[in-house]
Amino acid sequence: MLLRFSSLALSVFFFGLWALDAWSFRRRPIELQARLENLKFNFGKPSYLTYPQYNPYTPQKEHLGKLLFFDPLLSRSQTMSCASCHQPQYDFTDPFRKALGKDKKPIRRRTQTLLNVAFGMSFFWDGRASTLEEQAIQPVESPEEMDLPLPVLIERLKKHPHYPQLFQSVFPQEGISKSSIAQALATFERSIVSKPAPFDLWVEGKEEAISETAKKGFVLFNDKAKCVTCHTGWNFSNGSFADTGLSPEDFGKGKVIGLKILNHGFKTPTLRNITSRAPYMHDGSIETLEAVIEHYDRGGTYIRESTQLFINPLGMSQTEKQELLEFLKTLTSQEGLL
């Protein structure tokens, strides 16, 4: 009798474990779906693009800025334009580890993408420009880059067969000046906005737009991998600066503002169209997205006090790394920018 009771008790016990496991199995997808819906809310696209009051948008101004952007007249040698580094086919960056400046000589940092600069709060890897207008002019005058003093550029434009009339129509009170050149270039740059990617279609409700693996990667992105600490919102950037554990030779934001805790701090880039923008990081030192994930998983290469404010070892499994990679791939649009 006791033996029969014990057998019955064990059967009930194991049935209970099976039922609990089955309930948990059914519940996990429900919990995951609820988590995904909550996270999606933080990544919706802004409904409109804003232009600053001091430089309002007109189609004519954007057109003028586009002409200037692609014109080698803006360099001393007349062989280099803004598009020499910010190439549309590479999402307005280039495929080189370091940007190629005057005479094709590499300069110290990688070319930043101009994707979604309209949403930026400061510009360049070290944030030294506070407006896009300021950013647009600096490479023109830089001795390492286009190496053309603004007074020389203004005289060139005034002697051009078409630019004087174009500037007069867009800036009737000002004509050709440093300010009007900067405003036109910045207006065109603000128009460079990434197109919808599979991730956006998924956020809008098309569940089949991304894989189940990518959805798990999205949860990792927000939770265990902690990517969302810096890569926030629709543009996947908080616009701030972080030490990501790379070479100690470049002091970045810390040198610009003289604050030691921001030494080696560089601007968080957008992750939009990330799969077509290799190599990665401000110094172009990491060739693939897989290697980027490994870099962050180990907590960086050079570990400093400022590094540990932003990244630490994550301990992700190979499966988790693959899930994260699959999610990042969903941020790339298949549509051209121009």
Backbone torsions as a table, in degrees:
resi	resn	phi	psi	omega
1	MET	NA	-45.5	179.3
2	LEU	-62.6	-41.2	-179.7
3	LEU	-64.1	-42.9	179.6
4	ARG	-63.8	-38.0	179.0
5	PHE	-65.3	-42.9	-179.6
6	SER	-63.1	-41.5	179.0
7	SER	-63.1	-40.0	179.2
8	LEU	-65.7	-41.1	-179.6
9	ALA	-63.9	-42.2	178.9
10	LEU	-64.2	-39.8	179.4
11	SER	-62.8	-44.1	178.1
12	VAL	-62.5	-41.3	-179.1
13	PHE	-61.6	-49.3	-177.7
14	PHE	-70.1	-33.3	175.0
15	PHE	-64.2	-38.8	178.1
16	GLY	-62.2	-42.1	178.1
17	LEU	-62.6	-43.3	179.5
18	TRP	-62.7	-44.2	-179.4
19	ALA	-64.3	-39.7	179.2
20	LEU	-64.8	-42.9	180.0
21	ASP	-64.8	-42.1	179.3
22	ALA	-63.8	-40.6	177.9
23	TRP	-63.5	-42.6	179.5
24	SER	-64.5	-39.6	-179.6
25	PHE	-61.5	-42.0	178.9
26	ARG	-71.7	-30.8	-175.5
27	ARG	-77.1	-33.5	-175.7
28	ARG	-56.5	-48.3	177.3
29	PRO	-59.8	-35.7	179.1
30	ILE	-65.3	-44.6	179.1
31	GLU	-64.6	-41.3	179.2
32	LEU	-62.6	-43.4	-179.2
33	GLN	-62.6	-40.9	178.2
34	ALA	-63.8	-40.7	178.6
35	ARG	-63.5	-43.4	179.8
36	LEU	-61.9	-42.8	-179.4
37	GLU	-63.1	-39.0	178.3
38	ASN	-66.2	-39.9	-178.3
39	LEU	-70.8	-38.2	-178.9
40	LYS	-53.6	-36.2	-174.8
41	PHE	-55.3	-30.3	-175.2
42	ASN	-82.7	-2.1	-171.7
43	PHE	-125.0	20.5	177.7
44	GLY	-73.5	147.1	-178.3
45	LYS	-73.9	138.9	174.1
46	PRO	-57.0	146.2	-174.5
47	SER	-76.2	-16.9	-179.9
48	TYR	-154.7	161.8	-179.8
49	LEU	-102.3	127.6	-177.5
50	THR	-99.2	145.6	174.2
51	TYR	-118.5	145.5	-176.8
52	PRO	-67.8	151.3	-179.1
53	GLN	-61.7	-31.5	-178.1
54	TYR	-77.9	-8.3	178.6
55	ASN	-147.1	70.2	-177.0
56	PRO	-67.4	155.5	-175.8
57	TYR	-79.9	140.1	161.1
58	THR	-141.2	149.2	177.9
59	PRO	-60.5	-34.4	-179.7
60	GLN	-66.4	-37.4	179.1
61	LYS	-69.1	-40.0	176.5
62	GLU	-62.2	-42.8	179.3
63	HIS	-61.9	-44.3	178.0
64	LEU	-61.6	-43.3	178.7
65	GLY	-62.4	-37.5	178.7
66	LYS	-66.3	-41.0	176.9
67	LEU	-59.8	-45.7	179.9
68	LEU	-64.2	-40.5	-176.4
69	PHE	-59.2	-37.9	-176.4
70	PHE	-97.2	7.3	-174.5
71	ASP	-99.3	119.4	178.0
72	PRO	-68.6	-5.7	175.2
73	LEU	-58.3	-20.8	-176.9
74	LEU	-80.4	1.5	176.5
75	SER	-115.9	154.2	-178.9
76	ARG	-57.4	-43.6	-177.2
77	SER	-79.3	-12.4	-175.4
78	GLN	59.0	30.7	176.5
79	THR	-120.9	-2.2	-173.1
80	MET	-131.8	129.5	175.6
81	SER	-116.3	176.5	174.7
82	CYS	-58.2	-35.7	-177.4
83	ALA	-74.6	-7.3	176.0
84	SER	-64.2	-35.2	176.0
85	CYS	-99.8	-42.3	-178.3
86	HIS	-93.3	79.4	-172.3
87	GLN	-88.9	125.4	-178.0
88	PRO	-55.2	-36.9	-177.9
89	GLN	-68.8	-14.1	176.0
90	TYR	-114.5	32.0	-179.7
91	ASP	57.8	41.8	176.1
92	PHE	61.0	34.1	163.2
93	THR	-132.0	-152.8	177.4
94	ASP	-144.3	172.3	-175.4
95	PRO	-89.6	13.5	-173.8
96	PHE	-99.6	151.3	179.0
97	ARG	-63.1	-44.8	176.8
98	LYS	-120.4	145.8	177.9
99	ALA	-61.4	144.9	178.2
100	LEU	-98.5	115.8	-178.0
101	GLY	-94.0	-145.4	-179.3
102	LYS	-56.8	137.3	-179.5
103	ASP	58.9	26.4	177.5
104	LYS	63.3	24.2	179.2
105	LYS	-86.6	131.8	178.8
106	PRO	-63.9	138.4	172.8
107	ILE	-104.1	-177.5	-162.5
108	ARG	-74.9	-18.5	-176.1
109	ARG	-130.4	164.4	178.1
110	ARG	-73.6	150.7	174.6
111	THR	-66.5	123.9	176.4
112	GLN	-76.6	146.1	172.2
113	THR	-69.0	150.5	173.5
114	LEU	-97.7	5.2	176.9
115	LEU	-56.3	125.2	171.6
116	ASN	62.4	28.3	177.3
117	VAL	-66.0	-17.5	176.9
118	ALA	-59.0	-23.0	-178.2
119	PHE	-95.0	3.1	-176.5
120	GLY	-78.3	157.2	177.6
121	MET	-111.3	-21.9	172.9
122	SER	-151.9	167.3	-167.5
123	PHE	-138.5	159.9	-167.7
124	PHE	77.6	160.1	-178.7
125	TRP	-57.4	-32.4	-177.9
126	ASP	-101.6	5.8	175.0
127	GLY	69.5	24.2	-174.0
128	ARG	-74.2	-14.3	176.3
129	ALA	-106.8	129.8	-177.1
130	SER	-92.0	-12.8	176.3
131	THR	-133.1	158.6	178.2
132	LEU	-69.4	-29.5	176.5
133	GLU	-62.7	-43.0	177.3
134	GLU	-64.9	-41.9	178.7
135	GLN	-61.2	-40.2	-174.8
136	ALA	-64.4	-31.2	-176.0
137	ILE	-86.4	-34.4	-172.3
138	GLN	-55.1	-46.6	-179.8
139	PRO	-63.3	-28.7	178.5
140	VAL	-63.0	-43.8	-177.1
141	GLU	-85.8	-18.6	-175.5
142	SER	-60.9	127.0	177.6
143	PRO	-60.5	-25.7	179.6
144	GLU	-81.3	-18.1	-172.9
145	GLU	-113.3	-103.4	-175.2
146	MET	-85.6	-20.4	166.1
147	ASP	57.1	43.8	-179.0
148	LEU	-125.4	113.6	175.8
149	PRO	-59.4	141.1	-176.8
150	LEU	-59.4	-38.9	177.7
151	PRO	-59.3	-35.6	178.1
152	VAL	-68.1	-42.5	178.3
153	LEU	-61.6	-44.1	-178.8
154	ILE	-60.1	-42.7	178.3
155	GLU	-64.7	-39.6	177.5
156	ARG	-60.1	-46.5	-177.4
157	LEU	-65.5	-36.8	-179.8
158	LYS	-66.4	-28.7	-179.5
159	LYS	-90.0	-4.7	-177.8
160	HIS	-73.5	147.8	-177.4
161	PRO	-67.9	-20.8	-174.4
162	HIS	-121.1	-32.3	-172.8
163	TYR	-60.9	-40.6	-179.2
164	PRO	-55.9	-42.7	179.9
165	GLN	-68.0	-39.3	179.3
166	LEU	-64.2	-45.4	178.6
167	PHE	-64.3	-38.8	-179.3
168	GLN	-64.1	-35.4	-180.0
169	SER	-74.0	-31.6	-178.6
170	VAL	-89.0	-36.3	-178.2
171	PHE	-126.8	71.1	-173.7
172	PRO	-62.5	-26.7	-178.9
173	GLN	-88.8	-16.6	-169.2
174	GLU	-120.3	-35.3	-177.1
175	GLY	66.8	-142.5	-177.6
176	ILE	-89.3	117.4	179.8
177	SER	-151.9	171.2	176.4
178	LYS	-57.9	-43.7	-178.0
179	SER	-65.2	-44.4	-177.4
180	SER	-70.0	-35.5	175.5
181	ILE	-62.3	-46.3	-179.6
182	ALA	-62.8	-42.5	-178.7
183	GLN	-65.3	-40.6	179.5
184	ALA	-65.6	-47.0	178.8
185	LEU	-60.5	-45.2	-178.1
186	ALA	-65.0	-35.8	178.7
187	THR	-64.7	-41.7	175.8
188	PHE	-65.0	-43.8	-178.4
189	GLU	-61.5	-35.1	178.1
190	ARG	-66.6	-19.6	179.9
191	SER	-81.7	-7.5	-177.7
192	ILE	-84.3	89.4	-175.2
193	VAL	-120.6	133.6	-178.4
194	SER	-63.7	145.2	-179.7
195	LYS	-83.6	165.8	-179.7
196	PRO	-58.1	135.9	178.8
197	ALA	-110.0	168.9	176.8
198	PRO	-51.6	-37.3	178.5
199	PHE	-58.1	-42.5	-179.1
200	ASP	-64.7	-39.6	177.3
201	LEU	-62.5	-38.5	178.2
202	TRP	-66.4	-43.1	178.2
203	VAL	-59.9	-33.8	-179.6
204	GLU	-78.0	-6.1	174.0
205	GLY	119.2	-0.1	179.3
206	LYS	-89.1	91.8	-172.5
207	GLU	-58.9	-31.8	-176.7
208	GLU	-80.6	-1.3	-175.7
209	ALA	-67.3	-29.0	176.4
210	ILE	-132.4	159.5	-175.2
211	SER	-78.0	164.9	175.7
212	GLU	-64.1	-33.8	176.9
213	THR	-62.5	-43.1	179.2
214	ALA	-64.7	-36.1	178.3
215	LYS	-64.2	-39.8	175.5
216	LYS	-64.4	-37.8	177.5
217	GLY	-63.7	-34.3	177.7
218	PHE	-64.4	-40.1	176.5
219	VAL	-64.6	-43.9	176.8
220	LEU	-59.2	-43.4	179.0
221	PHE	-53.2	-39.5	-177.7
222	ASN	-87.3	-24.8	-173.4
223	ASP	-111.6	-94.9	-171.0
224	LYS	-59.9	-42.9	-177.2
225	ALA	-75.7	-19.3	174.5
226	LYS	61.4	21.6	179.5
227	CYS	-60.1	-33.8	-175.0
228	VAL	-68.9	-9.2	173.9
229	THR	-55.6	-38.7	-180.0
230	CYS	-115.0	-35.3	-175.3
231	HIS	-94.2	81.4	-172.9
232	THR	-108.5	161.1	171.0
233	GLY	68.0	-176.2	-176.3
234	TRP	-57.0	-37.4	-178.3
235	ASN	-83.3	-5.4	-179.0
236	PHE	54.8	45.9	174.0
237	SER	-159.3	135.5	175.0
238	ASN	-89.2	-0.2	177.5
239	GLY	73.5	6.6	-176.5
240	SER	-99.4	-164.8	-171.9
241	PHE	-128.6	143.0	-177.4
242	ALA	-147.7	147.3	171.7
243	ASP	-87.8	113.3	-175.9
244	THR	-103.4	19.7	170.6
245	GLY	75.9	36.5	177.6
246	LEU	-105.3	-164.9	-172.6
247	SER	-48.8	138.8	179.5
248	PRO	-79.2	-0.1	-172.7
249	GLU	-77.3	-24.9	-176.6
250	ASP	-110.2	121.7	-174.5
251	PHE	-90.6	-7.7	171.4
252	GLY	55.0	-132.7	-174.9
253	LYS	-59.7	-34.9	-179.2
254	GLY	-58.5	-39.0	179.5
255	LYS	-70.2	-35.1	-178.2
256	VAL	-66.2	-43.2	-174.9
257	ILE	-107.0	-2.1	177.1
258	GLY	69.9	33.3	-179.6
259	LEU	-118.9	114.8	-172.0
260	LYS	-59.3	-37.8	-175.6
261	ILE	-65.2	-18.8	178.0
262	LEU	-101.5	12.0	171.4
263	ASN	-58.6	139.3	-178.8
264	HIS	67.9	15.2	177.9
265	GLY	-87.4	129.9	179.6
266	PHE	-130.7	152.8	-174.0
267	LYS	-62.5	136.9	176.4
268	THR	-70.9	116.9	-178.4
269	PRO	-80.1	158.6	170.1
270	THR	-62.3	152.0	173.8
271	LEU	-100.7	4.3	178.6
272	ARG	-64.0	137.0	-179.2
273	ASN	54.9	34.0	-172.2
274	ILE	-64.6	-30.1	-176.3
275	THR	-71.2	-17.6	-178.4
276	SER	-106.2	19.1	-173.7
277	ARG	-124.5	28.3	177.0
278	ALA	-71.9	154.4	-3.1
279	PRO	-76.8	172.7	-169.1
280	TYR	-114.8	166.5	179.0
281	MET	80.7	165.9	-174.9
282	HIS	-64.0	-23.3	-179.9
283	ASP	-105.9	5.5	178.6
284	GLY	63.1	24.4	-170.6
285	SER	-84.4	-9.2	-178.0
286	ILE	-118.0	122.9	-168.5
287	GLU	-80.9	-31.9	-173.0
288	THR	-131.5	159.8	176.1
289	LEU	-65.0	-35.5	177.4
290	GLU	-58.9	-42.0	179.6
291	ALA	-69.7	-32.5	175.5
292	VAL	-62.1	-45.2	179.6
293	ILE	-62.1	-42.2	177.8
294	GLU	-62.1	-40.5	179.7
295	HIS	-58.6	-47.8	-179.1
296	TYR	-72.6	-31.8	-180.0
297	ASP	-64.0	-34.5	179.3
298	ARG	-89.2	0.4	176.2
299	GLY	83.8	24.6	178.4
300	GLY	97.3	174.6	179.8
301	THR	-100.4	-45.4	176.5
302	TYR	-106.6	114.7	-175.2
303	ILE	-96.5	117.7	179.7
304	ARG	-127.4	170.3	176.2
305	GLU	-58.5	-41.5	-179.2
306	SER	-71.3	-28.4	176.9
307	THR	-63.9	-44.1	-173.8
308	GLN	-70.3	-11.4	172.9
309	LEU	-70.8	-22.5	-172.6
310	PHE	-117.7	-39.7	-177.3
311	ILE	-135.1	146.9	176.5
312	ASN	-145.4	161.1	179.2
313	PRO	-53.4	139.0	-173.6
314	LEU	-104.5	-28.8	-179.6
315	GLY	67.5	38.5	179.4
316	MET	-79.1	146.4	175.4
317	SER	-79.0	167.1	177.5
318	GLN	-62.5	-36.1	177.5
319	THR	-62.9	-43.8	-179.9
320	GLU	-65.1	-39.6	177.8
321	LYS	-61.5	-40.2	179.0
322	GLN	-67.8	-38.7	177.3
323	GLU	-62.8	-42.1	179.0
324	LEU	-64.0	-42.3	178.1
325	LEU	-61.0	-44.1	-179.4
326	GLU	-62.8	-36.0	175.9
327	PHE	-65.3	-46.6	-178.4
328	LEU	-58.5	-33.7	178.9
329	LYS	-63.8	-26.1	-177.4
330	THR	-75.3	-5.8	-178.3
331	LEU	-89.2	-1.9	-178.8
332	THR	-97.7	126.1	178.2
333	SER	-83.3	151.9	175.9
334	GLN	-93.6	-3.4	-179.4
335	GLU	-90.0	144.3	175.5
336	GLY	-71.6	159.4	-176.1
337	LEU	-87.4	-29.1	-177.7
338	LEU	-121.3	NA	NA
